[in-house]
Amino acid sequence: MVLALNEKKNVLLIITDAQRADHLGCAGNPDLKTPNIDQLASEGIRFTNAYCGNPFCMPNRATIFTGKYPSIHGVRCNGINLNPKIPTFTDALRKAGYHTCSIGKIHLNWYGTPWSRKYYSHEQLIVSIYTPKEKRRPIPNPYYGFKEYEIVLGHGDAVGGDYLDWVEERSPEYLELIKKRATRLFDQILYDSPIPENIYHTNYIKERTISFLEKYSQGYYSNKPFFLHCSFPDPHHPVCPPGKYREMYHPDKITISSTLNEINNLQEHDVLKNYVNVYRRARLRETNEKELRKFQAYTYGVLSLIDQAIGEILAALKSFGLEENTMIVFTSDHGDLMGDHGVIFKGPAHFQGLIKVPMIWKIPDITPKGAVSESLVNSIDIPTTILNVLGIREKYHSPGMQGHDLMPVLRNPSVKVRDNCIIEEDEDAHKATKQGIYRDIRVRTMITERYRMTVYEGFMNTGDLYDLKEDPLEKNNLWHDKKHENIKNNLLKKMLHEILNLQNRYPKKQAQA
């Protein structure tokens, strides 16, 4: 039975950027305090084995919005814009009568959009500049299925977009400082932010999200249900916690990765040794204990600020009488290596800290309270599940969506709808550096309940095989272990057929007369 329009659930999708699955108090982190997200988990279901479809921002965000793998939607790596002709699940919601709104980072275009408002970003530099009124070009509406949007571009406190209009109105004395910071910060790991807490972009996103909820509660959007995408650019580097959040966690009093001093696993790897410290800005950058401790402490600081913002948003949802009819999903686009095996950031090393993401669902009358599920799930499952939970007719769905419907798991955490997750990564680099050339690479990973298998294009006789049950820190690569030869071969066969199954089946053959 399909619900009447005004009876349909609203949706609040909250996304962070580069947050590890274990960077939550409810996930057992011994140092990080996230009481508000923990409370959300206590009211819904938290997944302990949620994986991204791709460990980079743009590809996985495009996967979340299209329900298709990067090899299908075309955003194979950062720097490729999502073709606006490819339907998103927000398109489906809008056509089904939802008011769709995004506040914060969308990143389906390379650092913003090819269009501009008052402030915009160059395609390859996060540097916001003033555009004279006569030269402004409007952003298409709807924008990837969003009827309403307020966009934040960039990372750290070097961000632009609609946020700058808010800064200009709220604290104009900081406008030029924020606009000039991007080119200075883009290559940084962390920075002591001169931006006050009250005008930091996390508070902008929080304030605008609450404003939307208030307007909705006052009937501003008639009787339409809403889909609200609330997206924070943090904790992606450079991490720049403002004010008290910079000192909230002492670097010497936090637990860091136990494999920090095991970079030899990468330096001796047949493939990955070619990628460590080659492209230092954002790929497999070697670190040390002093640097890691400060990087991680600052990461915890911005996450605590986000947690505070989420707490206020959820309190507003309740105070406006919207909580009982709103589905809430919390996740991140990918993780961060955060010192695992001696490196930070991301890259073709598909260790758990990078590819595993936080994921929490709270759906009134569906999800049990305080449930924890070990079932395998993937970012690509999010849009399919949301559409099915809402009862959106299939005629509105984008053809060829590849995610699984998680509804059985949301009702019963012990149910399993997957026996594996596929993770894709393509890098078109050609980046010359002082160290050499950051080569193109294509990687495919399959996660099962017990194993992680990774293969690298062009390397027939090597790869990764880790027993996640016996070796959760992924210290012992079993690829060349003769005792695991049969397991490896069986997993390779399974992976081949899974990848074949993901190949595009569109366009369909025309029916013959």
C-alpha positions in Angstrom: 0.0 0.0 0.0 1.4 3.4 -1.0 0.8 6.1 1.7 -1.0 9.3 0.9 1.3 12.2 0.2 0.8 13.9 3.5 1.3 10.7 5.4 4.7 9.9 4.0 7.8 10.0 6.2 10.2 12.9 5.9 13.9 12.1 5.5 16.9 13.7 7.1 20.2 12.5 5.6 23.3 13.6 7.5 26.7 13.1 5.9 30.1 13.9 7.2 33.3 13.9 5.1 36.2 11.4 5.7 34.9 10.1 9.1 36.1 6.7 10.1 33.6 4.2 11.4 35.4 4.0 14.7 35.4 7.7 15.2 32.2 7.6 17.3 31.8 7.1 21.0 29.0 4.5 20.4 31.5 2.5 18.2 33.8 2.1 21.2 36.2 4.9 20.7 37.8 5.4 24.1 38.6 9.1 23.7 36.2 10.8 21.3 32.9 12.2 22.8 29.9 12.1 20.5 26.9 12.0 22.9 24.3 13.2 20.4 25.2 10.8 17.7 25.5 8.1 20.3 21.9 9.0 21.4 20.7 8.7 17.8 22.3 5.2 17.7 20.5 4.3 20.9 17.2 5.2 19.2 17.9 3.3 16.0 20.2 0.8 14.5 24.0 1.1 14.0 25.9 -0.9 11.4 29.4 -2.2 12.3 30.2 -3.4 8.8 29.1 -0.6 6.5 31.4 0.1 3.6 31.7 2.8 1.0 31.4 2.0 -2.7 34.5 4.1 -3.4 37.0 5.6 -0.9 37.0 9.1 -2.5 34.6 12.0 -2.0 33.1 12.6 -5.5 32.7 9.0 -6.6 31.0 7.8 -3.5 28.8 10.8 -3.2 27.7 10.2 -6.7 27.1 6.6 -5.8 24.9 7.6 -2.9 22.8 9.9 -5.0 22.5 7.6 -8.1 22.5 4.2 -6.5 25.0 3.1 -9.0 28.7 2.2 -8.9 31.3 4.7 -10.2 32.1 2.5 -13.2 28.4 3.0 -14.2 27.6 6.6 -13.3 31.0 7.7 -14.6 32.4 9.6 -11.6 35.3 7.2 -11.4 37.5 9.6 -9.5 37.6 13.1 -8.0 37.6 15.7 -10.8 34.8 14.2 -12.9 31.5 15.9 -12.7 28.3 13.8 -12.4 26.4 14.1 -15.6 23.2 16.0 -14.8 21.4 13.7 -17.2 21.9 10.8 -14.9 18.9 10.5 -12.6 19.4 10.8 -8.9 17.2 9.4 -6.2 16.5 13.0 -5.2 15.0 13.4 -8.7 12.8 10.4 -7.9 11.7 12.0 -4.6 11.0 15.3 -6.1 8.9 13.8 -8.9 7.0 11.8 -6.2 6.0 15.0 -4.5 8.8 15.6 -2.0 10.4 19.0 -1.3 14.1 18.3 -1.7 16.7 20.5 0.0 20.4 20.3 0.5 22.4 22.4 3.0 26.2 22.1 3.0 28.5 20.0 0.9 27.1 18.3 -2.2 30.3 17.7 -4.2 28.8 16.2 -7.3 30.8 18.8 -9.3 34.5 19.4 -8.9 34.6 21.8 -6.0 31.2 23.2 -6.6 29.5 23.8 -9.9 30.3 25.1 -13.3 27.8 27.8 -12.6 28.1 30.6 -10.1 26.2 32.6 -7.5 27.6 35.6 -5.8 30.6 33.6 -4.7 31.9 30.6 -6.6 34.9 28.3 -6.8 37.3 27.8 -9.7 37.1 24.3 -11.0 40.6 23.3 -9.7 41.2 25.7 -6.7 39.0 26.1 -3.6 39.4 29.8 -3.9 36.2 31.9 -3.5 36.1 35.2 -5.4 33.6 37.9 -5.9 31.6 37.8 -9.1 30.0 41.1 -10.3 26.2 41.0 -10.4 26.1 41.4 -14.2 28.3 38.3 -14.6 26.4 35.9 -12.4 25.0 32.8 -14.0 22.2 31.0 -12.2 22.6 27.4 -11.0 20.1 25.2 -12.7 17.1 24.3 -10.7 16.5 21.6 -9.8 20.1 20.8 -9.1 20.7 17.1 -9.1 17.2 16.7 -7.9 17.3 19.4 -5.2 14.7 22.1 -5.5 16.4 24.1 -2.8 20.1 24.2 -1.9 22.6 26.2 0.1 26.1 25.0 -1.0 29.3 24.9 1.0 32.5 24.3 -0.9 35.9 23.2 0.3 37.4 21.9 3.6 38.7 23.0 6.9 37.9 26.7 7.4 38.9 27.5 3.8 35.4 27.2 2.4 33.2 29.1 0.0 29.8 29.0 -1.7 26.6 30.3 -0.1 28.3 30.2 3.3 30.2 33.3 2.3 26.9 35.3 1.9 26.1 34.3 5.5 29.6 35.4 6.7 29.3 38.7 4.9 26.0 39.3 6.7 27.0 37.9 10.1 30.6 38.9 10.5 31.8 40.9 7.4 35.2 41.5 9.0 36.1 37.9 8.4 35.0 37.7 4.8 38.2 38.5 3.1 40.2 36.4 5.5 38.1 33.3 4.7 38.2 34.0 0.9 42.0 34.2 0.9 42.7 31.1 3.0 42.0 28.4 0.5 45.2 28.6 -1.6 47.2 28.6 1.6 45.5 25.6 3.2 44.8 23.2 0.4 48.1 21.4 1.0 48.0 21.5 4.8 47.2 18.7 7.1 45.9 20.9 9.9 45.8 24.5 10.9 45.1 26.7 13.9 41.9 28.5 12.8 41.5 32.2 13.3 37.7 31.8 12.6 35.5 32.1 15.6 33.2 29.2 16.5 30.0 31.2 15.8 30.8 31.8 12.2 32.6 28.5 11.4 30.8 26.6 8.6 29.5 23.9 10.9 27.4 26.4 12.7 26.2 27.9 9.4 25.0 24.4 8.3 23.4 23.8 11.6 21.6 27.2 11.6 20.3 26.9 8.1 19.2 23.3 8.7 17.2 24.3 11.7 15.8 27.3 9.8 14.5 24.9 7.2 12.9 22.7 9.8 11.2 25.7 11.4 9.8 26.9 8.1 8.6 23.5 7.3 6.8 23.2 10.7 5.1 26.5 10.0 3.6 25.2 6.8 5.9 27.0 4.4 6.1 24.0 2.1 2.4 23.2 2.1 1.7 19.6 2.7 4.7 18.2 0.9 7.0 15.8 2.8 10.6 16.7 2.8 14.0 15.2 2.0 16.7 17.2 3.7 20.4 16.6 3.0 22.6 18.0 5.8 26.2 17.7 4.8 29.3 18.8 6.8 32.7 19.3 5.1 34.6 18.1 8.2 36.5 16.2 9.4 38.3 16.1 6.0 41.7 17.7 6.1 42.9 20.3 6.6 41.4 20.0 10.1 40.9 23.5 11.6 38.8 23.2 14.8 37.8 26.6 16.0 37.9 28.1 19.5 37.6 25.6 22.4 37.4 22.7 20.1 41.1 23.1 19.2 42.1 22.3 22.8 39.3 19.8 23.6 41.5 16.7 23.1 45.1 16.6 24.3 47.3 15.0 21.6 49.3 13.0 24.2 46.2 11.6 25.9 44.5 9.9 23.0 44.9 6.3 21.6 46.4 6.2 18.2 46.8 3.4 15.6 48.8 0.4 16.9 50.1 -0.2 13.4 51.6 3.3 13.1 55.2 1.9 12.9 54.4 -0.8 10.4 54.8 1.2 7.2 57.0 -1.6 5.9 53.7 -3.4 5.0 53.3 -0.7 2.3 56.9 -0.1 1.5 57.4 -3.8 0.7 54.1 -4.2 -1.1 54.5 -5.0 -4.8 52.0 -2.3 -5.8 51.5 0.1 -3.0 55.2 0.9 -2.6 54.8 3.0 -5.7 52.2 5.2 -4.1 53.5 6.0 -0.6 54.7 9.7 -0.4 54.4 10.2 -4.1 51.4 12.5 -4.2 51.7 14.1 -0.7 48.7 16.3 -0.8 46.0 13.7 -0.2 47.3 10.2 -0.9 49.0 7.7 1.4 51.1 10.3 3.1 53.6 8.9 5.6 53.2 10.3 9.1 54.9 10.1 12.5 53.6 9.9 16.0 53.8 13.6 16.8 52.1 14.7 13.7 49.4 12.0 13.9 48.6 12.8 17.5 47.9 16.4 16.7 46.0 15.5 13.4 43.8 13.0 15.3 43.2 15.4 18.2 42.1 18.1 15.8 40.0 15.6 14.0 38.2 14.8 17.2 37.7 18.5 17.9 35.8 19.1 14.7 33.8 15.9 15.2 32.8 17.1 18.6 31.6 20.4 17.0 29.6 18.4 14.4 28.2 16.3 17.2 27.0 19.4 19.0 25.4 20.7 15.8 23.7 17.4 15.2 22.3 17.5 18.7 20.8 20.9 18.2 19.3 19.8 14.8 17.7 16.7 16.4 16.4 18.8 19.3 14.9 21.2 16.8 13.3 18.3 14.9 11.7 17.2 18.1 10.6 20.7 19.3 8.9 21.3 15.9 6.9 18.1 16.2 8.6 16.4 13.2 10.6 13.7 15.0 7.9 11.0 14.9 7.4 11.2 11.2 11.1 11.6 10.1 13.5 9.0 9.0 17.1 9.8 10.0 20.2 8.4 8.3 23.7 9.3 9.4 26.9 8.3 7.5 30.1 9.5 5.9 31.4 9.4 2.3 34.6 7.5 3.3 37.1 7.1 6.2 40.7 8.0 6.7 43.8 5.8 7.2 44.6 8.0 10.3 48.0 6.4 11.0 47.2 2.8 10.1 50.3 1.3 8.7 52.1 4.6 9.0 50.0 6.7 6.6 47.2 9.2 6.7 44.5 10.4 4.3 43.4 8.0 1.5 44.5 6.1 -1.6 44.7 2.7 -3.1 45.5 1.0 0.2 42.0 -0.4 1.1 42.5 -0.9 4.8 39.4 -0.9 7.1 39.9 2.6 8.4 39.5 4.0 4.9 36.7 1.9 3.4 34.5 1.3 6.5 32.1 4.1 7.3 29.7 5.0 10.2 26.1 4.3 9.4 23.0 4.7 11.7 19.4 4.5 10.7 16.4 5.6 12.8 13.0 5.1 11.3 9.9 5.5 13.5 7.9 2.3 13.8 10.5 0.3 11.9 14.0 0.2 13.4 14.4 -1.3 16.9 16.0 0.9 19.5 19.6 0.5 20.3 20.2 -2.2 17.8 23.6 -3.1 16.4 23.9 -5.1 13.2 27.0 -6.9 11.9 25.4 -7.4 8.5 27.3 -6.2 5.5 26.0 -3.0 3.9 27.3 -0.5 1.4 26.8 3.2 0.7 25.1 2.2 -2.6 22.3 0.7 -0.6 21.2 4.0 0.9 19.0 5.4 -2.0 17.4 2.1 -2.8 16.4 1.6 0.8 15.1 5.1 1.3 12.9 4.9 -1.8 11.5 1.5 -0.7 10.9 2.6 2.9 9.0 5.6 1.6 6.9 3.5 -0.8 8.0 5.5 -3.8 6.6 3.8 -6.9 9.2 2.1 -9.0 8.2 4.1 -12.1 10.0 7.0 -10.3 13.2 5.1 -9.6 16.2 5.6 -11.7 16.6 2.5 -14.0 19.4 0.2 -13.1 19.9 1.1 -9.4 22.4 -1.5 -8.0 21.9 -1.2 -4.2 20.3 -3.7 -1.9 17.1 -2.9 0.0 18.1 -2.9 3.7 14.5 -3.0 5.0 14.8 -6.6 6.2 17.9 -5.7 8.3 16.3 -2.5 9.6 13.5 -4.5 11.0 15.7 -7.3 12.2 19.4 -6.6 12.7 20.4 -10.2 12.5 19.1 -10.6 8.9 21.7 -10.5 6.1 20.9 -9.2 2.6 24.5 -9.3 1.3 27.3 -11.8 1.4 29.8 -9.3 0.0 30.5 -5.6 -0.7 32.4 -4.4 -3.8 34.5 -1.3 -3.6 35.8 0.4 -6.7 38.7 2.8 -7.1 40.0 4.4 -10.3 42.7 7.1 -10.2 43.5 9.2 -13.3 46.4 11.0 -11.9 49.3 11.9 -14.2 50.5 14.1 -11.4 54.2 15.0 -11.6 55.9 15.5 -8.2 59.4 15.9 -6.9 59.3 12.2 -6.0 58.2 11.1 -9.4 54.8 10.5 -11.1 51.7 9.5 -9.3 50.6 6.7 -11.7 47.0 5.9 -12.8 45.7 2.9 -10.9 42.6 0.8 -10.9 41.7 -1.2 -7.8 38.8 -3.5 -6.9 38.1 -4.9 -3.4 35.6 -7.5 -2.2 34.7 -7.7 1.4 33.0 -10.8 2.7 32.0 -11.6 6.3 35.5 -12.9 6.9 37.9 -11.7 4.2 39.1 -8.7 2.4 40.4 -9.3 -1.2 41.9 -6.6 -3.3 43.2 -6.8 -6.9 45.2 -4.3 -8.8 44.9 -3.8 -12.6 48.1 -4.9 -14.4 49.4 -7.0 -11.5 48.4 -10.6 -12.2 50.5 -12.3 -9.6 49.9 -10.2 -6.5 47.1 -8.7 -4.5 45.7 -8.6 -1.0 44.0 -11.2 1.1 43.3 -10.6 4.7 41.4 -12.7 7.2 39.5 -10.0 9.0 38.4 -12.4 11.8 41.9 -13.6 12.7 43.7 -10.5 11.7 41.4 -7.4 12.1 44.4 -5.0 11.9 45.3 -6.4 8.5 48.9 -7.0 9.3 49.4 -10.4 7.6 48.7 -10.5 3.8 47.8 -14.1 2.9 48.0 -13.6 -0.9 51.1 -15.7 -1.3 50.4 -18.1 1.6 50.1 -21.6 0.1 47.8 -22.7 2.9 45.2 -20.2 1.7 45.5 -20.9 -2.0 42.1 -22.5 -2.3 40.4 -19.7 -0.3 42.1 -17.2 -2.6 41.1 -18.9 -5.8 37.5 -19.3 -4.6 37.3 -15.7 -3.6 38.8 -14.6 -7.0 36.1 -16.6 -8.8 33.4 -15.1 -6.7 34.8 -11.6 -7.2 34.9 -12.0 -10.9 31.2 -13.0 -11.1 30.2 -10.1 -8.7 32.0 -7.6 -10.9 30.4 -9.1 -14.0 27.0 -8.7 -12.4 27.7 -5.0 -11.8 28.3 -4.2 -15.4 25.8 -1.9 -17.1 22.7 -3.4 -18.6 21.4 -0.2 -20.2 20.3 0.8 -22.6 17.8 -2.1 -23.0 17.3 -3.8 -26.4 14.4 -2.4 -28.3 11.4 -4.7 -28.5 11.0 -6.3 -32.0 7.7 -5.9 -33.8 
